[in-house]
Amino acid sequence: MSREQLIDKAVATALEVVGNIGPDQLDAPTPCTEFDVRKLVNHLLFWGPSLDGAARKETVPPPAASEADVDLTAGDWAADLAAGLRARSAAWGEPSAWTGTTSLGGPDPMPAEVVGAMVLGEVVVHTWDLARATGQAPTWDGGLLEFVHADLVRTAPTARSMGLFGPEVRVPADAPLIDRVVALTGRTP
């Protein structure tokens, strides 16, 4: 399966999880300790356009409002998040998204394949966060998890040094692959 197809798999699982979040679960804590469900949804809505712009090699600065200012009481947040996830799938589903260089709003370009792998990881790990917080146990595509795991094995030490991930959580070598993925990011499966 190509990288372009993996984003569809990640988004399909994310859509299933988002569709099963009840309004009474927005205050539930997530394994991503800085976010409850509401704040994690805000995070995904806030940064989504920048991630999609990176696929098109366009710099899309984040909105002028802060991440905390996204109002989930206005409109249908679940539909907005689902539309954003579908946009992510469309943007990173294009082969050209993975070629050349791109930026996530910073001054230095990065290889597009590195940014694309980060986007896949972001979708998988935050979907897992939302699922855990809301009592869901989604089914994951094996090829997707293999790709994300291999990428995180390479990149998690740098992310930890930048303060993006917590210390790696030790899990058995034969633990389910999703557990090994999230453990690399400092989450306890």
Backbone as a ProteinNet text record, in pm:
[ID]
protein_1_A
[PRIMARY]
MSREQLIDKAVATALEVVGNIGPDQLDAPTPCTEFDVRKLVNHLLFWGPSLDGAARKETVPPPAASEADVDLTAGDWAADLAAGLRARSAAWGEPSAWTGTTSLGGPDPMPAEVVGAMVLGEVVVHTWDLARATGQAPTWDGGLLEFVHADLVRTAPTARSMGLFGPEVRVPADAPLIDRVVALTGRTP
[TERTIARY]
85	0	89.7	53.5	134	106.9	199.2	181	53.2	23.3	-96.9	-224	-220.1	-336.2	-346.9	-234.8	-236	-316.3	-312.4	-387	-537.2	-584.8	-726.2	-759.5	-669.8	-691.5	-693.8	-600.2	-593.5	-719.2	-760.1	-877.5	-1005.1	-1015.9	-1135.7	-1153.8	-1045.5	-1054.3	-1087.5	-1025.6	-1053	-1199.3	-1254.6	-1395.4	-1488.3	-1456.1	-1536.7	-1533.5	-1415.4	-1401.6	-1473.3	-1450.2	-1513.8	-1665.3	-1716.3	-1860.6	-1924.4	-1842.3	-1894.2	-1865.2	-1819.9	-1796.4	-1926	-1971.1	-2093.2	-2062.2	-2157.7	-2135.3	-2103.2	-2147.8	-2118.9	-1976.2	-1900.6	-1764	-1657.3	-1697.6	-1601.2	-1507.4	-1547.9	-1461.9	-1378.6	-1388.1	-1312.8	-1163.2	-1079.6	-934.9	-887.7	-781.4	-722	-583.3	-527.4	-390	-287.2	-323.6	-239.2	-266.5	-184.5	-216.5	-250.9	-206.3	-238.7	-378.5	-445.4	-575	-682.8	-802.7	-920.9	-976.6	-1088.4	-1141.6	-1167.9	-1229.2	-1261.1	-1134.1	-1031.2	-907.5	-836.4	-846.3	-784.6	-859.6	-991.8	-1069.3	-1031.4	-1019.1	-975.4	-839.9	-747.1	-612.7	-620.5	-700.9	-712.4	-777.4	-880.3	-945.3	-852.5	-777.9	-691.2	-575.9	-508.2	-388.2	-416.5	-536.9	-568.2	-538.7	-581.9	-554.3	-404.9	-322.8	-178.6	-121.4	-171.7	-126.2	-167.4	-288.3	-336	-258.2	-230	-152	-13.5	46.7	179.5	177.4	69	58.2	57.5	0.7	-7.8	111.5	207.2	325.9	288.7	183.5	137	155.5	202.8	212.2	79.3	14.1	-113.4	-89.9	-75.1	-52	-174.3	-150.2	-265.4	-352.8	-477.8	-566.4	-511.1	-555	-509.1	-550	-663.4	-707.8	-618.3	-614.7	-534	-611.2	-536.7	-595.9	-709.1	-696.4	-798.3	-926.2	-921.5	-1036.7	-1136.6	-1106.6	-1200.6	-1324	-1440.8	-1565.1	-1641.9	-1643.8	-1714.5	-1864.8	-1909.8	-2053.8	-2120.7	-2042.4	-2098.2	-2094.9	-2209.6	-2214.8	-2197.7	-2165.2	-2151	-2002.4	-1936.9	-1793.4	-1756.3	-1839.6	-1807.5	-1807.6	-1903.4	-1906.9	-1788	-1753	-1637	-1509.1	-1493.3	-1374	-1371.5	-1484.6	-1490.8	-1453.8	-1503.8	-1469	-1319.7	-1263.4	-1119.3	-1038	-1080.5	-1010.4	-1019.5	-1136	-1149.4	-1058.9	-1046.8	-956.8	-811.9	-775	-640.7	-616	-717.5	-704.8	-689.8	-768.3	-758.6	-623.1	-576.7	-450.7	-331.4	-322.5	-207.8	-227.8	-344	-368	-310.9	-264.9	-203	-55.1	-6.7	135.5	228.7	188.8	275.5	293.9	202.7	215.6	342.2	386	496.8	631.5	633.6	758.7	809.5	937.9	997.3	1004.4	992.9	997.1	869.8	843.9	728.2	757.9	662.4	680.9	554	571.7	458.3	442.9	478.9	465.1	595.5	697.1	826.7	908.7	1020.7	1100.9	1179.5	1203.5	1287.5	1203.7	1227.4	1155.3	1205.2	1114.5	1145.2	1107.5	1168.9	1125.8	977	903.4	758.7	726.6	810.1	782.5	796	881.3	893.4	767	719.8	598.7	478.3	469.5	359	355.7	470.7	476.3	433.1	471.3	426.9	275.1	217	71.7	3.5	54.4	-2	6.3	121.2	137.8	43	27	-63.7	-207	-251	-387.3	-404.1	-309.2	-320.4	-316.6	-217.2	-199.9	-314.6	-356.4	-466.5	-600.7	-616.1	-735.7	-736.1	-620.3	-608.3	-640.7	-589.2	-619.3	-770.3	-837	-981.7	-1055.8	-1011.6	-1076.2	-1062.3	-943.1	-919.8	-1004.3	-1011.2	-1084.4	-1233.8	-1283.5	-1428	-1469	-1378.8	-1412.5	-1427.7	-1358.8	-1368.6	-1243	-1259.2	-1147.5	-1150.5	-1100.8	-1108.5	-1018	-1050.5	-967	-873	-745.1	-643.9	-593.2	-563.5	-501.8	-356.6	-318.9	-184.1	-74.1	-93.8	8.4	28.6	-79.6	-71.2	11.1	-19.8	53.1	199.4	228.1	368	443.8	382.6	446.8	471	367.8	379.9	481.4	479.1	574.9	717.7	743.5	879.3	924	833.6	869	899.1	816.6	837.3	963.9	1000.3	1125.9	1241.1	1234.2	1339.2	1327.7	1206.5	1188	1152.4	1104.7	1061	1172.5	1297.7	1401.2	1415.2	1405.1	1412	1289.9	1173.1	1050.9	1058	1115.3	1131.6	1226	1335.4	1432.4	1373.7	1270.6	1202.9	1086.3	1060.3	951.3	815.1	812	684.2	628.1	715.6	676	734.2	665.1	718.6	817.9	874.9	967.7	898.1	971.5	916.3	868.3	751.2	695.6	736	790.9	834.7	713.3	705.7	602.4	671.4	610.4	671.6	689.5	793	821.5	707.9	627.8	516.9	382.1	386.3	262.5	196.7	65.6	-0.1	70.4	72.6	146.9	96.3	-32.7	-82.7	-26.2	-11.3	48	193.7	267.1	407.8	417.7	321.9	320.3	302.2	197	168.4	273.2	332.7	438	558.6	587.4	699.3	674.9	548.6	515.9	503.3	528.2	520.8	386.2	296.9	166	168.3	91.9	81.8	-36.6	-9	-120.7	-208.6
-117.5	0	124.1	222	344.3	437.8	530.7	631.5	709.6	736	813.1	738.6	607.8	528.6	513.8	525	509.2	619.2	739.6	848.9	818.5	754.7	715.2	618.8	525.6	427.7	498.2	590.5	663.3	747.1	816	903.1	821.4	707.1	623.7	584.3	545.6	510.3	633.1	746.5	870.6	910.7	899.1	935.2	847.5	720	628.4	670.5	702.4	742.1	874.3	973.7	1104.7	1091.2	1007.8	988.9	925.7	864.1	798.1	874.2	998.7	1080.5	1152.7	1131	1197.7	1335	1427.4	1561.2	1560	1457.6	1446.8	1399.2	1367.4	1317.4	1424.7	1546.4	1650.1	1688.6	1667.2	1701.6	1583.1	1469.9	1351.4	1373.2	1330.2	1342.6	1246.6	1284.8	1198.3	1154.4	1051.9	1012.6	1122.2	1214.8	1329.8	1429.5	1426.6	1486.9	1635.2	1705.8	1849.2	1875.8	1773.2	1791.4	1703.4	1759.7	1676.3	1660.6	1592.4	1569.6	1702.1	1796.6	1927.1	1996.9	2000.3	2068.2	1994.5	1862.9	1787.4	1812.1	1816.9	1851	1992	2086	2221.4	2218.2	2141.5	2128.7	2078.8	1976	1918.9	2017	2087.2	2186.7	2304.7	2347	2463.5	2440	2326.1	2299.8	2230.4	2177.4	2104.1	2179.4	2304.3	2375.8	2389.7	2405.3	2415.3	2282.6	2171.5	2040	2015.3	2056.9	2039.9	2129.2	2251.6	2343.2	2288.8	2223.1	2165.2	2060.8	1987.2	1888.2	1955	2075.3	2150	2242.3	2237.6	2323.4	2469.6	2492.8	2627.3	2649.6	2765.4	2798.4	2857.3	2788.9	2834.6	2864.6	2991.4	3022	2985.2	2950.8	2921.3	3045.9	3028	3143.2	3240.5	3362.5	3465.2	3432.8	3368.1	3328.7	3215.8	3198.9	3090.2	2958.7	2852.3	2718.7	2705.2	2768	2758.6	2833.9	2917.3	2999.2	2931.9	2811.3	2742.2	2709.3	2747.4	2733.6	2610.9	2507.9	2385.5	2396.9	2503.9	2518.9	2578.3	2639.2	2699.6	2596.8	2564.7	2471.9	2327.3	2245.5	2102	2067	2063.7	2039.6	1904.5	1803.1	1670.7	1673.5	1743.8	1755.8	1837.9	1943.5	2024.6	1942.5	1863.6	1780.8	1673.5	1612.7	1511.1	1572.7	1692.6	1760.3	1789.2	1830.8	1857.1	1730.8	1621.2	1494.2	1449.2	1467.9	1432.7	1521.8	1647.8	1738.3	1690.9	1641.3	1588.4	1469.8	1382.7	1265.5	1304.8	1401.8	1447.3	1511.5	1595.9	1667	1571.7	1484.3	1394	1266.9	1250.9	1139	1161.8	1282.6	1314.8	1275.9	1202.2	1165.5	1286.5	1398.5	1517	1572.8	1541.1	1589.7	1536.1	1419	1349	1376.8	1464.8	1491.2	1632.4	1650.3	1782.6	1822.6	1952.8	2006.1	2084.6	2103.2	2180.3	2239.7	2310.4	2375.3	2364.2	2365.3	2368.5	2507.5	2607.8	2745.7	2807.2	2724.8	2776.7	2821.5	2885.6	2938.3	2832.4	2718.6	2617.1	2508.3	2484.8	2375.2	2240	2143.7	2006.9	1914.3	1795.8	1700.1	1669.7	1674.1	1651	1511.9	1413.4	1279.8	1273.8	1357.6	1365.1	1427.5	1535.8	1602.2	1509.7	1441.1	1348	1237.5	1184.8	1082	1139.5	1265.4	1330.6	1344.4	1379.1	1394.2	1259.4	1154.5	1021.2	986.1	1009.7	981.7	1063.1	1190.2	1279.3	1226	1184.4	1133.3	1005	913.4	785.8	807.1	879.6	892.7	972.4	1081	1157.5	1084.4	1001	916.8	818.9	760.3	669.6	744.8	867.7	948.4	965	1004.5	1026.3	896.2	788	658.5	616.3	628.4	590.1	674.1	803.9	895.3	867.5	810.2	791.4	643.8	557.7	416	338.3	379.1	308.7	224.6	118.4	30.6	9.2	107.7	95	-14.6	-56.5	-150.4	-69	-107.1	-32.6	-115.5	-49	-114.2	-149	-273.9	-319.1	-247	-225.6	-155.5	-12.9	53.4	189.4	191	101.3	98.1	62	-27.2	-61	61.6	137.9	259.4	360.2	387.9	488	441.9	314.8	263.7	280.3	238.3	250.9	396.2	486.3	627.9	677	640.3	686.8	629	508	452.3	545	599.3	690.4	830.6	881.6	1023.8	1056.9	960.3	989.6	1047.3	1000.6	1062.3	1213.5	1255.2	1398.8	1469.8	1410.9	1471.8	1483.7	1382.9	1390.7	1503.9	1518.1	1623.7	1763.2	1773.6	1901.2	1922.9	1826.7	1838.2	1804.6	1744.9	1710	1578.4	1488.1	1358.7	1345	1267.4	1233.2	1118.9	1076.3	962.8	838.1	759.6	636.1	545.9	487.2	392.3	252.8	175.4	39.5	-53.1	-123.7	-224.9	-350.3	-466.8	-588.9	-581.4	-644.3	-643.6	-704.4	-791	-853.5	-786.9	-668.1	-593.7	-558.2	-538.2	-496.3	-372.9	-366.1	-259.2	-120.4	-101.6	30.2	66.5	-30.8	-3.9	40.6	-24	13.7	151.8	185	319.2	425.5	413.4	519.7	523.4	410.3	408	490.1	489.1	570.5	719.6	760	900.4	939.2	842.7	870	840.7	777.5	742.6	599.8	576.5	442.8	371.4	264.8	193.4	121
0	0	0	-79.7	-90.4	27.5	47.5	153.4	129.9	4.6	-28.7	11.4	8	48	199.3	267.4	412.4	481	425.3	488	486.8	380.1	376.1	489.5	516.3	624.4	759.9	780	907.2	927.4	823.4	833.3	851.1	786	802.4	949.3	1014.7	1156.2	1239.7	1208.3	1281.5	1268	1148	1127.2	1210.4	1218.6	1299.7	1446.7	1496.3	1636.9	1662.3	1577.8	1595.9	1592.8	1504.6	1493.1	1615.2	1699.8	1819.7	1948.2	1937.1	2056.3	2090.9	2211.5	2257.7	2314.4	2308.3	2362.3	2511.7	2581.6	2724.3	2752.4	2648	2664.5	2637.5	2606.5	2569.9	2683.7	2806.4	2919.4	2968.8	2901.5	2943.3	2920.5	3014.8	2995	2885.7	2817.7	2715.1	2761.4	2698.5	2730.2	2696	2611.5	2580.7	2694.2	2797.4	2926.1	2921.8	2820.3	2815	2759.8	2710.4	2645.5	2707.2	2726.4	2741	2599.4	2582.8	2448	2377.3	2447	2386.9	2335.9	2418.2	2379.3	2266.6	2265.8	2156.1	2025	2030	1910.3	1863.5	1957.3	1922.2	1851.5	1907	1849.2	1705.2	1683.3	1548.5	1450.9	1496.1	1409.5	1379.7	1478.6	1467	1368.7	1382	1301.3	1168.5	1149.2	1026.1	897.8	882.1	757.6	727.3	829.3	806.9	756.2	811.3	765.7	621.4	587.3	449.5	353.9	395.6	313	285.1	383.7	363.6	252	239.2	131.8	-5	-10.3	-137.4	-158.1	-64.9	-67.4	-49.7	26.6	59.1	208.7	243.9	384.6	428	517.1	570.4	718	751.5	892.7	975	1101.5	1186.2	1199.9	1234.3	1250.9	1355.4	1348	1442.2	1585	1601.3	1735.2	1785.4	1913	1967.7	1958.6	1976.4	1972.5	2073.3	2187.2	2292.1	2256.9	2152.3	2117.7	2024.4	1977	1889.8	1972.5	1923.7	1999.8	1953.5	2035.7	1999.2	2018.1	2080.6	2099.8	1976.3	1889.5	1768.3	1655.3	1601.6	1489.1	1532.3	1438.2	1460.9	1456.1	1572	1577.9	1516.9	1536.2	1482.1	1329.5	1269.7	1124	1074.6	1148.7	1110.6	1116.7	1223.2	1235.5	1127.9	1099.8	993.5	858.4	830.3	704.5	700.2	811.7	816.7	794.3	852.5	831.5	686.3	626	483	397	434.4	362.4	375.7	493.6	515.9	425	414.5	329.2	183.4	139.5	0.3	-26.7	64.1	42.4	40.8	140.3	150.2	68.5	5.6	-84.2	-223	-249.2	-378.1	-376.6	-476.5	-478.9	-470	-527.8	-525.6	-384.6	-293.7	-156.5	-90.7	-132.8	-68.9	-135.9	-235.1	-307.6	-278.7	-295.6	-278.4	-132.2	-110.7	25.5	53.3	180	222.4	359.1	412.7	541.4	623.9	754.4	845.8	905.4	828.6	873.7	920.6	943.4	985.5	865.9	891.6	781.6	705.3	766.9	704.2	639.4	510.4	444.3	495.9	487.7	527.8	413.4	408.1	305.6	323.1	215.6	221.9	275.1	246	296.5	448.5	506.9	652.5	711.4	651.6	699.6	682	570.4	548.1	651.7	687.1	790.8	925.5	952.6	1076.7	1078.6	964.7	956.7	981.8	920.9	946.6	1094.3	1154.1	1295.8	1381.4	1347.1	1420.9	1415.6	1299.1	1286	1367.3	1355.5	1427.5	1578.3	1627	1771.5	1834.1	1769.8	1828.4	1815.1	1713.5	1706	1822.7	1850.4	1965.2	2094.3	2109.1	2227.5	2245.7	2136.5	2143.5	2173	2112	2135.1	2280.3	2333.2	2472.7	2567.7	2540.8	2628.3	2627.7	2518.4	2503.9	2505.7	2549.4	2566.7	2437.5	2332.8	2204.9	2181	2102.9	2066.6	1915.4	1839.1	1692.9	1639	1518.8	1445.1	1357.2	1357.4	1283.1	1165.2	1056.3	941.9	977.3	955.5	990.6	914.9	784.9	706.1	752.6	789.5	842.3	970.6	1062.9	1189.6	1169.3	1076.5	1047.9	998.5	909.8	857	968.6	1048.1	1154.7	1258.6	1294.8	1392.8	1341.9	1219.1	1163.7	1162.2	1127.6	1126.4	1267.9	1364.8	1501.3	1563.8	1527.5	1577.1	1537.7	1416.5	1367.6	1426.3	1440.5	1469.9	1614.4	1691.1	1828.3	1915.7	1904.3	1988.2	1963.8	1839.8	1810.4	1866.7	1850.2	1903.4	2055.8	2120.6	2266.5	2303.7	2228.8	2260.4	2239.6	2155.5	2131.3	2227.9	2315	2410.5	2353.3	2233.7	2171.2	2222.9	2266	2320.3	2460.2	2542.2	2672.8	2658.9	2770.4	2766.8	2712.2	2638.8	2583.4	2696.5	2677.9	2773.5	2727.5	2816.6	2782.1	2771.8	2661.5	2641.3	2587.8	2606.4	2554.2	2402.1	2352.3	2208.8	2127.8	2192.2	2120.8	2151.6	2211.7	2237.8	2104.7	2104.8	1980.9	1922	1792.4	1725.3	1764.1	1783	1823.8	1960.9	2050.1	2180.9	2165.8	2076.3	2054.5	1990.7	1905	1842.5	1949.5	2029.2	2126.7	2237.5	2271	2373.1	2329.6	2202	2150.5	2171	2180.4	2199.2	2346.1	2436.1	2578.6	2641	2565.4	2618.9	2673	2778.1	2836	2773.8	2698	2634.1	2735.6
[MASK]
+++++++++++++++++++++++++++++++++++++++++++++++++++++++++++++++++++++++++++++++++++++++++++++++++++++++++++++++++++++++++++++++++++++++++++++++++++++++++++++++++++++++++++++++++++++++++++++

